[in-house]
Each structure stands twice: as C-alpha cells, then as structure tokens.
Amino acid sequence: MNATNHYDAIVIGAGPAGLTAGIYLSRAKLRTLIVNEGTVGGQMVLTHEIANYPGVESISGYQLANTMKKQAKSFGCDIRANVVISGLELAGETKGLTLSDGSSYTSDSVILATGGRSRTLGVPGEDTFKGRGISYCATCDGDFFTDKEIIVLGGGNSALEEAVSLTRYASKVHIVHQFDHFQAFEHAVEEARNNPKIDFTMESSITAFYGNDKLESVDIKNLRTGETSRFSTDGVFIFIGYIPNTELLKGKVKLNQWGEIQVNPDMSTNIEGVYAAGDCIAKRFRQVATAVGDGTVAALSASAYLHNLKTKKQLIPA
C-alpha cells in the first residue's frame, strides 16, 4: 500500500453533499480526498441565484460552491476535479479508486456523493436558456416568476405538485403533458385541476425554446395532430424525471429500481465503511440544504466508523 496515496476517507463527488463531508472529515483531522468527475459544485453551480439557503440572503451557486471548496481545503482536504474514474473497489476493508490518468488511491472509508441530474428534453434552445427562463426546481426559482405566466412540463407527481406550488407566485401556470392522462396520484391530479390558476395542454410537448437574453417563447407540438404553435411565456419548469449519477456504482452498492443508492438513517449503505449522501440517494426532497445535511450525517457516521476501526487495529496483538 502506498502511504502517500492512502486516505482515511475518499469522497466521490464535489457537490454540496461531498464538499460538506470533506469539511467535516478534514476538520476532524482525518486525511480526506474529494474526487469529482466534473466541475466542483455539481448541479449547484448551474443555479443563478440561491435565496433559500439558511443564513445567506442571496448568493450564486458558483459562489457558494467556491466558498465550500475553500473551506474544505483550509482544513486540509485534497480535491481532484475534472477527472475520469476508471475503477472503483468498495468491497473489503480497504477501498480502492483508479483514475484514467493511471493514478490510484486507497482508503478505509468512502462517501458516495455523485449527485444527479434532471432529465432534459434535449431540444433546440434548452441549453441556451437554462437558468434564463428554464428551471428544473420550483423551490429554487419559483419566486423569480412572481406575477409571470409560466409553463410546467410533465405529468407525474412532481410536475403537478410543483405546478400547484408555483401558483403562489405565477399569475398563470400552463401544464403541458405528452399523454392524455397523468401518471400522478389522484389527489395530486385533483388539486391541480381544482386550482383556478392552472390550465392543461394534453398530448403535447415542447419542441424548441426561443428568446434573446432570456426565454420569451416556445414551440408546442400537438402529438396527436402534429400541429405546432408558438406560445409566449416568461418561464418553463421541466419535471420529466430525475437521473441519479450512479452508473459507476451498478453492481457495487445496493440501488433501488430508479438507480438511487439505498441508505440507512446514518447514511450507511449495504457495504461496510461505505456511506452515501446528496442527490444520488433515495429520498424525496433535493435541495442544497438537504444535501448539506446528508453530507454532515455521512461524514459523522464515517468518522465514528474510522474511530472504531482504528481502535480495533490497536487491540490486535502485533
């Protein structure tokens, strides 16, 4: 074992959950490495403004991520970002991680904080207007559309529940759904149908987004007739599913039917010494604040595990 490449804990993922875990572990004087396949901050950096993070009136996702990164590093946490993980071994007392550049690391514990991503439409203009009229989070961005006319795309529980919550801000909410029926629970459908601010465009989907500095209109195609019409709107909230970033973990840790990591209340997985936190785990609410909470619990649990592990090793006769 190469001592210079061995850590007490390796955190995979540098979103709010992973960075928080790194802060707690490093502050506890545990040698910690955070490895991230993308930019530090995860989905958080895509948020133009975060106005519901406790203690912070308003901050961009990028600024909050950078502050968390600096804090983790100040406690001694090592961070490697924009790398590709080519190998991962979670079974056994010593865990292993290999990167595509040939470097490898080992650890006594691992925290999986790989995050996730909202399912996208993949149509023209979507990437252009993300954060400039297109949102995937009603709780994050709802108040930016006060007295505005908006569209909610989707027909599941999330879409209908968020559409109802958005009526607290928007003057009008248009639900656009590709089928002639909803996949949501009946109570969610009834609540949406009984809301006077909501109307419905069924058997339809958005095929393009348009605007200048911000989103101004969309093309809505009727999937039954094939007819497309241009619709002016101030914003579109897309709720067509969520994809956890757990492709790397299939067969290595227990996942549910949606690919989310199954965890216990202490954020432990089915593998001893392996914990998980943030948007990659099975849970209902996904916010920066909940990710931070998950990361805290995972780090404290991993710290307790590492303490017990070291105590056991000290008791073993030489």
C-alpha positions as CSV (number, residue, x, y, z in Angstrom):
1,M,0.0,0.0,0.0
2,N,1.4,3.4,-1.0
3,A,1.1,5.5,2.2
4,T,1.1,8.8,0.2
5,N,-2.0,7.7,-1.8
6,H,-3.8,6.2,1.2
7,Y,-6.6,8.2,2.9
8,D,-8.8,7.8,5.8
9,A,-11.8,8.7,3.6
10,I,-12.4,9.3,-0.1
11,V,-15.4,11.3,-1.1
12,I,-16.7,10.8,-4.6
13,G,-18.5,13.9,-5.8
14,A,-17.9,17.6,-5.0
15,G,-21.4,19.0,-4.9
16,P,-22.8,20.4,-1.6
17,A,-23.0,16.9,0.0
18,G,-19.5,15.9,-1.0
19,L,-17.9,19.3,0.0
20,T,-19.7,19.3,3.3
21,A,-18.5,15.7,4.0
22,G,-15.0,16.9,3.1
23,I,-15.2,19.8,5.5
24,Y,-16.4,17.7,8.4
25,L,-13.9,14.9,7.8
26,S,-10.9,17.2,7.4
27,R,-11.8,19.3,10.4
28,A,-11.8,16.0,12.4
29,K,-8.2,15.6,11.3
30,L,-9.0,12.7,9.0
31,R,-7.0,12.5,5.8
32,T,-9.6,13.1,3.1
33,L,-9.6,13.2,-0.7
34,I,-12.6,14.5,-2.7
35,V,-12.7,13.2,-6.3
36,N,-15.1,14.8,-8.8
37,E,-15.6,13.9,-12.5
38,G,-16.9,17.4,-13.3
39,T,-16.6,21.0,-12.0
40,V,-16.5,21.4,-8.2
41,G,-20.0,22.3,-7.1
42,G,-22.1,19.9,-9.1
43,Q,-25.6,21.0,-10.1
44,M,-25.3,23.9,-7.6
45,V,-23.1,25.9,-10.0
46,L,-25.9,25.9,-12.6
47,T,-28.1,27.9,-10.2
48,H,-28.0,31.6,-11.0
49,E,-29.2,32.6,-7.5
50,I,-29.8,30.7,-4.3
51,A,-32.1,32.7,-2.0
52,N,-33.3,29.9,0.4
53,Y,-30.0,28.7,1.9
54,P,-30.2,29.4,5.7
55,G,-28.1,32.3,6.8
56,V,-27.4,33.6,3.3
57,E,-29.8,36.1,1.8
58,S,-28.7,35.6,-1.8
59,I,-25.7,34.0,-3.5
60,S,-24.9,32.4,-6.8
61,G,-24.5,28.7,-6.9
62,Y,-20.9,29.2,-8.2
63,Q,-20.0,31.5,-5.3
64,L,-21.4,29.1,-2.7
65,A,-19.6,26.2,-4.2
66,N,-16.3,28.1,-4.3
67,T,-16.8,29.1,-0.6
68,M,-17.4,25.5,0.4
69,K,-14.3,24.4,-1.7
70,K,-12.1,26.9,0.0
71,Q,-13.4,25.9,3.4
72,A,-12.7,22.2,2.8
73,K,-9.2,22.9,1.5
74,S,-8.5,25.2,4.5
75,F,-8.9,22.2,6.8
76,G,-6.5,20.1,4.7
77,C,-8.9,18.3,2.3
78,D,-7.3,17.3,-1.0
79,I,-9.5,17.8,-4.1
80,R,-9.1,16.4,-7.6
81,A,-11.7,17.7,-10.1
82,N,-12.4,17.2,-13.8
83,V,-11.1,13.6,-13.8
84,V,-12.4,10.3,-15.0
85,I,-12.9,7.4,-12.6
86,S,-11.9,4.2,-14.4
87,G,-12.0,1.8,-11.5
88,L,-13.7,1.6,-8.1
89,E,-13.5,-1.2,-5.4
90,L,-15.8,-0.8,-2.4
91,A,-15.8,-4.4,-1.0
92,G,-13.3,-5.3,1.7
93,E,-11.7,-3.3,4.5
94,T,-9.5,-1.3,2.1
95,K,-11.3,0.6,-0.7
96,G,-9.7,1.4,-4.0
97,L,-10.1,4.1,-6.6
98,T,-8.3,4.4,-10.0
99,L,-8.4,7.4,-12.4
100,S,-8.0,7.3,-16.2
101,D,-4.6,9.0,-15.9
102,G,-3.3,5.9,-14.1
103,S,-3.2,7.4,-10.6
104,S,-4.7,5.3,-7.9
105,Y,-5.8,5.8,-4.3
106,T,-6.9,3.7,-1.3
107,S,-8.9,4.5,1.8
108,D,-10.6,3.0,4.8
109,S,-13.9,4.5,4.1
110,V,-15.8,6.0,1.1
111,I,-18.6,8.5,0.9
112,L,-20.6,8.4,-2.4
113,A,-21.9,11.9,-3.2
114,T,-22.1,11.5,-7.0
115,G,-25.3,13.7,-7.3
116,G,-27.8,13.5,-10.1
117,R,-29.3,15.4,-12.9
118,S,-32.8,16.4,-14.1
119,R,-33.9,14.6,-17.2
120,T,-33.8,17.1,-20.1
121,L,-35.8,17.4,-23.2
122,G,-32.8,17.7,-25.5
123,V,-34.5,20.1,-27.9
124,P,-33.1,23.3,-29.5
125,G,-32.7,26.2,-27.1
126,E,-32.8,24.2,-23.9
127,D,-29.1,24.5,-23.1
128,T,-29.2,28.2,-24.1
129,F,-31.9,29.2,-21.7
130,K,-31.1,27.0,-18.6
131,G,-31.1,29.5,-15.8
132,R,-32.5,32.2,-18.0
133,G,-36.1,31.1,-18.1
134,I,-35.8,27.4,-17.9
135,S,-35.7,25.8,-14.5
136,Y,-35.8,22.3,-13.0
137,C,-36.5,23.4,-9.4
138,A,-39.7,25.2,-8.3
139,T,-38.4,25.7,-4.8
140,C,-35.2,27.2,-6.0
141,D,-36.6,29.6,-8.6
142,G,-40.4,30.0,-8.1
143,D,-40.2,33.5,-6.6
144,F,-38.3,34.8,-9.6
145,F,-41.6,34.3,-11.6
146,T,-43.9,36.3,-9.4
147,D,-46.9,37.6,-11.4
148,K,-45.5,35.9,-14.6
149,E,-47.1,33.4,-16.9
150,I,-45.3,30.1,-17.0
151,I,-45.3,26.5,-18.3
152,V,-44.8,23.3,-16.3
153,L,-43.8,20.4,-18.5
154,G,-44.6,16.9,-17.1
155,G,-47.4,14.8,-15.8
156,G,-46.1,12.9,-12.7
157,N,-46.4,13.7,-9.1
158,S,-43.5,16.2,-9.1
159,A,-44.9,18.1,-12.1
160,L,-48.4,18.5,-10.6
161,E,-47.3,19.2,-7.1
162,E,-44.8,21.8,-8.2
163,A,-47.3,23.4,-10.6
164,V,-49.6,23.9,-7.6
165,S,-46.8,25.3,-5.5
166,L,-45.9,27.7,-8.4
167,T,-49.3,29.3,-8.3
168,R,-48.2,31.1,-5.1
169,Y,-46.0,33.2,-7.4
170,A,-47.1,32.9,-11.0
171,S,-50.2,34.6,-12.4
172,K,-50.9,31.6,-14.6
173,V,-49.5,28.1,-14.9
174,H,-49.9,26.0,-18.1
175,I,-49.3,22.3,-17.7
176,V,-48.1,20.7,-20.9
177,H,-48.1,16.8,-20.9
178,Q,-47.3,14.3,-23.6
179,F,-50.2,11.9,-22.8
180,D,-53.9,12.2,-22.5
181,H,-53.7,11.2,-18.8
182,F,-51.5,11.8,-15.8
183,Q,-49.1,9.4,-14.0
184,A,-49.6,11.2,-10.7
185,F,-51.6,10.2,-7.7
186,E,-55.3,11.1,-7.9
187,H,-55.1,13.6,-5.1
188,A,-52.3,15.5,-6.9
189,V,-54.4,15.5,-10.1
190,E,-57.5,16.8,-8.3
191,E,-55.6,19.5,-6.6
192,A,-54.1,20.7,-9.8
193,R,-57.5,20.5,-11.7
194,N,-59.2,22.5,-8.9
195,N,-56.7,25.3,-9.0
196,P,-58.1,28.3,-11.0
197,K,-54.6,29.4,-12.0
198,I,-53.8,26.2,-13.8
199,D,-54.9,25.0,-17.2
200,F,-53.8,22.0,-19.3
201,T,-52.5,21.2,-22.7
202,M,-52.5,17.4,-23.1
203,E,-50.9,15.1,-25.7
204,S,-48.4,17.8,-26.4
205,S,-44.7,18.6,-25.9
206,I,-42.3,21.5,-26.2
207,T,-40.1,21.1,-29.3
208,A,-38.0,24.4,-29.2
209,F,-37.2,27.4,-26.9
210,Y,-36.7,31.0,-28.2
211,G,-35.6,34.3,-26.8
212,N,-32.8,36.8,-26.7
213,D,-31.2,37.5,-23.2
214,K,-33.9,35.3,-21.6
215,L,-36.6,32.9,-22.6
216,E,-39.5,34.5,-24.5
217,S,-41.4,31.8,-26.2
218,V,-41.6,28.0,-27.0
219,D,-43.0,25.8,-29.8
220,I,-45.6,23.4,-28.5
221,K,-46.4,20.4,-30.7
222,N,-49.7,18.5,-30.5
223,L,-48.5,14.9,-30.6
224,R,-51.9,13.7,-31.9
225,T,-52.4,16.1,-34.8
226,G,-48.7,17.0,-35.4
227,E,-49.6,20.7,-35.4
228,T,-47.0,23.1,-33.8
229,S,-47.8,26.5,-32.4
230,R,-45.7,29.3,-30.9
231,F,-46.5,30.2,-27.3
232,S,-45.2,33.2,-25.4
233,T,-44.1,32.6,-21.8
234,D,-41.9,34.0,-19.1
235,G,-40.6,30.7,-17.9
236,V,-40.7,26.9,-18.2
237,F,-40.3,24.4,-15.4
238,I,-39.3,20.9,-16.6
239,F,-40.3,17.9,-14.4
240,I,-39.9,14.8,-16.6
241,G,-37.8,12.7,-14.3
242,Y,-34.5,12.7,-12.4
243,I,-31.4,10.6,-13.1
244,P,-29.0,9.8,-10.3
245,N,-25.3,9.7,-11.3
246,T,-24.9,6.1,-10.2
247,E,-23.9,4.3,-13.5
248,L,-20.4,3.8,-12.0
249,L,-21.9,2.1,-8.9
250,K,-24.1,-0.6,-10.5
251,G,-23.2,-4.0,-9.0
252,K,-21.0,-2.3,-6.4
253,V,-23.6,-1.0,-3.9
254,K,-27.3,-1.6,-3.4
255,L,-29.5,0.6,-5.7
256,N,-33.3,0.8,-6.0
257,Q,-35.3,0.4,-9.2
258,W,-34.6,4.0,-10.1
259,G,-30.9,3.7,-9.7
260,E,-30.8,5.6,-6.4
261,I,-28.5,4.4,-3.6
262,Q,-30.4,2.9,-0.7
263,V,-29.1,4.2,2.7
264,N,-29.9,3.8,6.3
265,P,-30.7,6.8,8.6
266,D,-26.9,7.2,9.3
267,M,-26.3,7.3,5.5
268,S,-24.6,3.9,5.6
269,T,-25.0,1.6,2.5
270,N,-25.1,-2.2,2.4
271,I,-21.3,-2.2,2.2
272,E,-19.4,-1.7,5.5
273,G,-17.4,1.5,5.5
274,V,-19.3,3.0,2.6
275,Y,-21.7,5.8,3.0
276,A,-23.8,7.9,0.6
277,A,-25.2,11.4,0.6
278,G,-27.0,14.0,-1.5
279,D,-29.0,13.7,-4.7
280,C,-27.7,10.2,-5.5
281,I,-29.6,8.6,-2.6
282,A,-33.2,7.5,-2.4
283,K,-35.1,10.5,-1.0
284,R,-38.0,12.8,-1.8
285,F,-36.5,16.3,-1.5
286,R,-33.4,17.5,-3.3
287,Q,-32.1,20.9,-2.2
288,V,-28.7,22.3,-1.4
289,A,-29.7,22.4,2.3
290,T,-30.8,18.7,2.3
291,A,-27.6,17.7,0.5
292,V,-25.5,19.6,3.2
293,G,-27.5,17.7,5.9
294,D,-26.8,14.4,4.2
295,G,-23.1,15.1,3.9
296,T,-22.9,16.1,7.5
297,V,-24.5,12.8,8.7
298,A,-22.4,10.7,6.3
299,A,-19.2,12.4,7.5
300,L,-20.1,12.0,11.2
301,S,-21.0,8.3,10.6
302,A,-17.8,7.7,8.6
303,S,-15.8,9.4,11.4
304,A,-17.3,7.1,14.0
305,Y,-16.6,4.0,11.8
306,L,-13.0,5.1,11.3
307,H,-12.5,5.6,15.0
308,N,-13.9,2.1,15.8
309,L,-11.7,0.7,13.0
310,K,-8.5,2.3,14.5
311,T,-9.5,1.1,18.0
312,K,-9.9,-2.5,16.7
313,K,-6.5,-2.4,15.0
314,Q,-4.8,-1.1,18.1
315,L,-6.2,-4.0,20.1
316,I,-4.9,-6.6,17.7
317,P,-1.6,-8.1,19.0
318,A,1.4,-7.4,16.8
